[in-house]
């Protein structure tokens, strides 16, 4: 599935092709090795095969919070 990637201000960041269906909370890397977490799903009513993901960048080098260990 091809996704449009947008930030929380609805600015286009690019596209992502993924064999896996993504949902809120999923983390992925784009082709430039940048990591993002999905915070929103946006379906287009006009095109049933198109979906945009609202994403925020994440730093994969950060340690998880104590509650996540």
N, C-alpha and C positions, 0 to 999 in steps of 0.2 A: 504494500500500500504506500502511496506517496502522500506525505504530510507537508503542509505549509507550516513553518515555524515562525511564531510571532512572540514578541516580548509582552510584558504586562501592560505596556502602553499601546499595544496593537501595531507595533512597527515590525515589518517583515524582516526576519533574520535569514531566511533561506528555505530550502526544502530538504526533506529526508525521505529516502526510500528504505522501507523496513518490511521484512517478511513477517515480523511479529506485530500483532496488534498492540498498540501502546495505550496505557490508561494513566489516570492521575496517580502520581507517586513514582512512576517508572523513571529510571535514570538511563541515559544513553549517551554515546559519543557520536559526534558528526564526523564527516570525512576529514576535518582538520584537527581531530582529536580533542575537541572542546566538549566538555561534559555539561549536560543539561538535565534538569528534572522537570517533568510534566506537571503543571499546576492547573491546567484547564483543557477541556476538549470543546471544539467548536465545529459543529456540523453545518455544512452548506445545504440548504433545502433544495436549491436549484440543481445541484450535482450530487447524486447519491454516493459517488466514489471519492469525493473530496472531503478532506477534514483538515482543520488546522489545529495545531497544538500551541497552547500558551505555555511557554517554558521560562525557566530562570536558570542562569548559569550556576554551576556548582564547582567547587574545588575538590577533586577526588583525593587530594593529599591531606585534607583535614581529618582529624580523628573524630570518630563518632561520639556523641554525647554519652554520659555515664548510663543513662537509661536505655541506650541502644546496645550496650556491650553485653 
